[in-house]
């Protein structure tokens, strides 16, 4: 027996020694992790897992952990693992995986669908061509297709998925669909409701009967939503015990076709009794008095109990504590019923605890954005008292940066009582944009279409800085711009920017002073300023035979700074900037003589122009490109020349105001949103002499009427010194995000600069007459696509004189017997800033 035991022990020792020598890699540092057989998957995709193990000693536990993570990626059908010697022999180990990748999708085939298009189904599935396919992905996409069918009213739809390899080793994915019959709703009934009529409840439901504006598709999720809508209606009117005991669907006797089932839906309601509000009593509160807490309760004692509003009242009480850092309080509500008086009163029991302080602020989910860029947007620091209001403000600040697609806060408990962590989970969005295409603009150059390309990063290197480079090209203008902006200077929400630009403009339609006598204060072919002014006021533009064109080249450098305050009233913006440029003008002086002496002085000479501007704005609009409510006010003042080195000398003041109202907002049918928006825009602009009385400006500096953004439909006029432009718009959506029907009325008055009197255009503005205005009425279509703010209108121009309305002739739909008949077709630019 002893000999047998001795032999067994020796055998075990020998086997152990052999095993230790065979598993030489155990405990050795991992030098590298390699993969053989990769085709579509790159080693870079795997480094996020493998890099953390480099340098670690090899163990069986580590091996299983590594393999489980590789397996969880679901990239490989099979794999094997081996350990080989490192570059220094057995002093280190290299782990080698030999893998067989899962196949890539070659084609996705839908079978059995009759009522839904392939394209509609393929838009739902996540798998796309060249994606790696797994059984789990196919299963999830099959479930997504079934969900789509349920949303379309096919509650009995069945969908299965599978994939097969083709001759090239790629996967063909099949989704087999059994649609079943579509269920539609014929009628909606209610049972048990005496307080409220069927029609009142039916109007509030998301579920609709089949009709002219509704398909009547049956959806279980919508029925559940409607149950909540009905209960909320009752709870807000004192029926706090109301219940939906059953929703029954009954097939209708007649079935109109084989592919559809028609049902009647009946909501069975138990209303209960109506209660009034009996008041609230607070217990345990010492930090705030009963009177302070009662002020937050807006329910009136004796009024019908509104459970939804009462919950909002109690939330305000809790938020009062939360905003002051008391987040660990226990607040319970006890209901006391008086069945005889049918009233409900409440006792709110408060257990007050100490204030919560922030122990750590932790940022998660950011891969590009630096932590400090996120932290500076949160008005809290480590050690501060917790404030719900400040956290909400911080979330709004983070969303306003436009760096993140999602921001979610967490407030886990800290290491000890009354401490907590603030965890900000972010999901980064796209911050780099490459845009190119065609844009549209109005202004001094007559050609409105511009090709552009622009590369911009509004979160440069994750530091919250903005950088952009862009170019624009048209037949009459070419420009290139480079800009940089720092949104936080010296640790404060104060931005600073710098930009460099070079621009070439071909100014056409410029006035001349070629015909003798010269310098009479009016361009050719007029003999006096009064004659020229009369012609402009009566809609007569200068004949093209007397106009010229010249080239303007300008290299500019500018700096700007400003601040925007996001307040509960609206956005308040303050900004200022300085720009300096060198301007060069060329034309053939043997053929042309410009009316503007400043243009003549700039001929074939680089001259400096320096501008200092400041602006103050207040903005409550919901959207900039297509507002539906709110207003916008802006005052901008530009100081050009004066004590600054400049060959231009003038002051410019521009005052802008916009206001928008939603007149109508309703749902037609299942989901079509019909709205009517009334908007009013007005702008006052003045070119003033410098403080020393000088006024030196070219057409590019002065005001204008272009017929596209200002004085819609009227001929182009340059050289304005004072201008008032107003427009009223009434719009209706056709396609909410793209196209609206627009009706407008515009009124514009502009007084021209006199070369010999720098104050005349301002004096005439003070003495303006109704007959000086240019009016337009029009209707048409307006695009609401950002970057393409175009409107297409049929319009009628007119002036109001002492003896009545003077209609202006138009080329369209003209009656030969009526010289004042006809309409104009206008392409207008509708964006407001």
Secondary structure, DSSP 8 states (H G I E B T S, - for coil): -HHHHHHHHHHHHHHHHHHHHH-TTTT-EEEEEEEES-SSS-HHHHHHHHGGGTTSB--HHHHHHHHHHHHHTT-EEEEEEEEEEETTEEEEEEEEEEEEE--BEEEEEEES-SSS-HHHHHTT-S--TT-B--HHHHHHHHHHHHHHHHHTT-TT-EEEEEEEE-TTS-EEEEEEEE---EEEEEEEEEES--SS-HHHHHHH-S---SBTTB--B--HHHHHHHHHHHHHHHHTTT-TT-EEEEEEEEE-S----TTEEEEEEEEEEE-----EEEEEEEES--SS-HHHHHTT----TTSB--HHHHHHHHHHHHHHHHHTT--S-EEEEEEEEETTTTEEEEEEEEE-----EEEEEEEES-SSS-HHHHHTTSS--TT-B--HHHHHHHHHHHHHTT-EEEEEEE--B-SSTTEEEEEEEEEE---EEEEEEEEE--SSSS--EEEEEEEEEEEETTTTEEEEEEEEE-SSEEEEEEEEEES-BTTBS-EEEEEEEEEEEEEEEEEB--SSS--SSS-TT-SSHHHHHHHHHTT----GGGEEEEEEEEEEEEEEEEEEEE-SS-EEEEEEEEEEEEEEEE--TTT--BS-HHHHHTBT--EEEEEEEEEEEEE--S-SSS--SEEEEEEEEEEESTTSS-S-BEEEEEEEEEEEEEEEEEEETTTEEEEEEEEEEEEEEEEE--TTS--B--TTTSEEE-SSSSSTTS--EEEEEEEEEEEEEEEEEEETTTEEEEEEEEEEEEEE-BTTBTTHHHHHHHT--GGG-EEEEEEEEEE-BTTB-EEEEEEEEEEEETTEEEE---SBS--TT-TT--BEEEEEE----
